[in-house]
Amino acid sequence: MTRQRVRVTIDTKNIAPKLKKASERARFLVSQQVLKDSNRFVPFDTGNLRDSSIRASNFDEGQIAWDTPYARKLYFGVRMNFSRDSNPSAGPLWYERARAAHLQGWINVAKQAVNNQL
């Protein structure tokens, strides 16, 4: 039986930038998907509430926001009767409802984004 030696050299200085780029891309894509899925549960009248989320969110930082003056009241459903004429899924706590329905999909988006960047 012959012995063989194998020497492996890993250049670790290239790993950190790749991981950073991959995580930034994943954060951006997951933020967009979270917003898209959450907006499916947002009450809709004129579309201003839904559209405010696109203006107020910062996908690069992973921040999702709805910034109309009445967004907080609608989100928590304080003394609100939601019309379901335009959106049958409308109701309070739209992020939590989207998370309950789509969390595994968000995880898959993140995994795929990281794998595509590495």
TORMIVO-790515 format. One line per 10 residues: their letters; for each residue x, z, y of N, C-alpha, C. Coordinates in steps of 0.05 Angstrom, whole numbers, always signed. Example, Ala and Ser with C-alpha at 12.3 -4.5 7.8 and 13.67 -1.06 7.14 Angstrom:
2
AS	+264/+156/-114/+246/+156/-90/+264/+156/-66 | +257/+142/-45/+273/+143/-21/+258/+157/+1;
! end
This chain:
118
MTRQRVRVTI	+17/+0/-23/+0/+0/+0/+18/+0/+25 | +13/-19/+42/+29/-20/+67/+15/-7/+90 | +31/+6/+106/+20/+19/+130/+23/+0/+154 | +2/+0/+169/+3/-16/+194/-4/+2/+217 | +8/-4/+239/+2/+11/+263/-12/-7/+283 | -31/+5/+296/-45/-10/+317/-44/+6/+342 | -37/-6/+364/-35/+8/+389/-56/-5/+408 | -73/+12/+419/-94/+3/+437/-89/+15/+464 | -89/-2/+485/-86/+7/+512/-111/+0/+527 | -122/+21/+541/-147/+17/+556/-140/+21/+586;
DTKNIAPKLK	-147/+2/+601/-143/+4/+630/-167/+17/+642 | -166/+43/+646/-189/+58/+655/-196/+55/+684 | -178/+45/+700/-184/+41/+728/-205/+19/+733 | -210/+2/+713/-230/-18/+716/-258/-9/+707 | -259/+13/+693/-284/+23/+682/-302/+34/+704 | -291/+51/+722/-307/+64/+743/-322/+45/+761 | -309/+24/+771/-324/+5/+788/-347/-10/+773 | -342/-16/+748/-363/-29/+732/-386/-11/+727 | -381/+15/+721/-402/+34/+717/-418/+38/+743 | -404/+39/+765/-417/+43/+791/-436/+20/+797;
KASERARFLV	-426/-4/+793/-442/-28/+798/-466/-29/+780 | -462/-22/+755/-484/-23/+735/-505/-2/+742 | -497/+22/+751/-517/+43/+758/-531/+36/+783 | -518/+23/+802/-531/+15/+827/-552/-7/+821 | -545/-25/+805/-564/-47/+797/-588/-35/+782 | -583/-16/+764/-605/-3/+749/-623/+12/+768 | -611/+27/+787/-628/+42/+806/-645/+24/+823 | -634/+1/+832/-650/-18/+847/-673/-30/+831 | -667/-38/+807/-688/-51/+790/-710/-31/+781 | -701/-7/+774/-721/+13/+766/-738/+21/+789;
SQQVLKDSNR	-727/+24/+813/-742/+31/+837/-764/+10/+842 | -756/-15/+840/-776/-37/+844/-798/-35/+823 | -791/-30/+798/-811/-29/+777/-829/-5/+780 | -818/+18/+788/-834/+42/+794/-854/+36/+815 | -846/+23/+837/-864/+17/+859/-886/-2/+849 | -878/-23/+835/-898/-42/+825/-919/-29/+807 | -909/-12/+789/-928/+1/+770/-945/+22/+785 | -933/+36/+804/-948/+57/+819/-970/+44/+836 | -963/+21/+848/-982/+8/+866/-1007/-2/+851 | -1006/-4/+825/-1030/-11/+810/-1051/+11/+811;
FVPFDTGNLR	-1043/+35/+818/-1062/+58/+819/-1068/+66/+848 | -1057/+52/+868/-1061/+59/+896/-1089/+49/+905 | -1104/+66/+919/-1129/+57/+930/-1125/+33/+948 | -1143/+14/+947/-1140/-11/+962/-1165/-16/+978 | -1161/-18/+1005/-1183/-26/+1022/-1173/-51/+1038 | -1155/-47/+1056/-1143/-69/+1071/-1116/-77/+1060 | -1104/-61/+1043/-1078/-67/+1032/-1055/-54/+1048 | -1062/-40/+1070/-1042/-28/+1087/-1026/-7/+1072 | -1040/+10/+1057/-1026/+31/+1042/-1006/+19/+1022 | -1015/+0/+1007/-998/-13/+987/-974/-27/+1001;
DSSIRASNFD	-980/-41/+1022/-959/-56/+1037/-939/-37/+1050 | -948/-13/+1058/-930/+6/+1071/-908/+15/+1051 | -913/+14/+1025/-893/+22/+1006/-870/+3/+1005 | -875/-22/+1011/-853/-42/+1011/-836/-38/+1036 | -849/-32/+1058/-833/-27/+1083/-818/-1/+1082 | -830/+20/+1071/-818/+47/+1073/-799/+53/+1051 | -799/+38/+1030/-781/+45/+1007/-753/+34/+1011 | -734/+48/+999/-706/+39/+1000/-697/+37/+971 | -698/+13/+960/-692/+8/+932/-663/+14/+926 | -645/+8/+944/-617/+13/+940/-611/+43/+935;
EGQIAWDTPY	-626/+60/+948/-623/+89/+946/-642/+101/+924 | -659/+85/+914/-678/+95/+894/-701/+111/+906 | -708/+106/+931/-729/+120/+945/-754/+103/+947 | -776/+115/+938/-802/+102/+940/-819/+118/+958 | -833/+105/+977/-849/+120/+996/-873/+102/+1005 | -895/+116/+1011/-918/+103/+1024/-920/+118/+1051 | -920/+103/+1073/-918/+117/+1099/-941/+113/+1118 | -964/+107/+1109/-987/+107/+1127/-995/+135/+1134 | -1008/+139/+1157/-1016/+166/+1165/-1034/+180/+1145 | -1048/+166/+1129/-1067/+177/+1110/-1057/+177/+1081;
ARKLYFGVRM	-1032/+169/+1077/-1021/+166/+1050/-1021/+193/+1035 | -1012/+214/+1049/-1011/+241/+1036/-1038/+250/+1027 | -1058/+247/+1045/-1085/+256/+1039/-1096/+241/+1014 | -1092/+215/+1014/-1101/+199/+991/-1085/+206/+966 | -1060/+210/+968/-1043/+215/+945/-1053/+240/+930 | -1058/+261/+946/-1066/+286/+934/-1097/+288/+930 | -1111/+268/+939/-1140/+267/+935/-1156/+288/+949 | -1146/+297/+972/-1160/+318/+986/-1186/+308/+997 | -1208/+319/+986/-1235/+312/+994/-1239/+281/+997 | -1230/+267/+977/-1232/+238/+979/-1250/+227/+956;
NFSRDSNPSA	-1266/+208/+963/-1280/+193/+943/-1268/+165/+942 | -1255/+158/+921/-1241/+133/+920/-1260/+110/+912 | -1260/+90/+928/-1275/+66/+922/-1259/+50/+901 | -1273/+43/+880/-1259/+28/+859/-1269/-1/+859 | -1281/-10/+881/-1290/-37/+883/-1267/-57/+882 | -1246/-53/+898/-1223/-71/+899/-1202/-65/+878 | -1201/-40/+869/-1181/-32/+849/-1194/-12/+830 | -1202/-20/+807/-1215/-2/+788/-1197/+21/+779 | -1171/+18/+781/-1153/+39/+773/-1145/+59/+795 | -1157/+55/+819/-1149/+71/+842/-1155/+101/+838;
GPLWYERARA	-1138/+117/+849/-1142/+146/+848/-1118/+161/+859 | -1120/+187/+859/-1098/+203/+869/-1074/+204/+850 | -1052/+215/+859/-1028/+219/+843/-1019/+193/+829 | -1018/+171/+844/-1013/+146/+831/-985/+144/+819 | -965/+157/+830/-939/+157/+817/-940/+171/+789 | -952/+194/+788/-954/+209/+763/-969/+193/+742 | -990/+180/+751/-1005/+164/+732/-989/+140/+722 | -974/+128/+739/-956/+105/+731/-934/+115/+713 | -923/+139/+719/-902/+150/+702/-912/+155/+674 | -936/+166/+672/-948/+172/+646/-952/+147/+630;
AHLQGWINVA	-959/+125/+643/-965/+100/+629/-940/+83/+624 | -919/+85/+641/-898/+66/+641/-869/+77/+638 | -866/+103/+633/-840/+115/+633/-821/+101/+613 | -830/+96/+590/-812/+83/+570/-803/+55/+580 | -821/+41/+593/-814/+15/+605/-792/+18/+626 | -794/+39/+643/-774/+43/+663/-747/+50/+651 | -747/+65/+630/-722/+71/+615/-710/+45/+604 | -727/+28/+593/-717/+2/+582/-706/-15/+604 | -718/-16/+628/-708/-32/+650/-680/-22/+658 | -677/+5/+659/-651/+16/+666/-630/+9/+645;
KQAVNNQL	-636/+12/+620/-617/+6/+599/-609/-24/+600 | -629/-41/+603/-623/-69/+604/-606/-77/+628 | -611/-65/+651/-596/-70/+675/-567/-61/+672 | -563/-38/+660/-535/-28/+655/-521/-46/+635 | -534/-53/+614/-522/-70/+593/-515/-98/+605 | -531/-108/+622/-526/-135/+634/-502/-134/+653 | -496/-111/+665/-474/-109/+683/-447/-102/+670 | -448/-92/+646/-423/-84/+632/-412/-106/+615;
! end
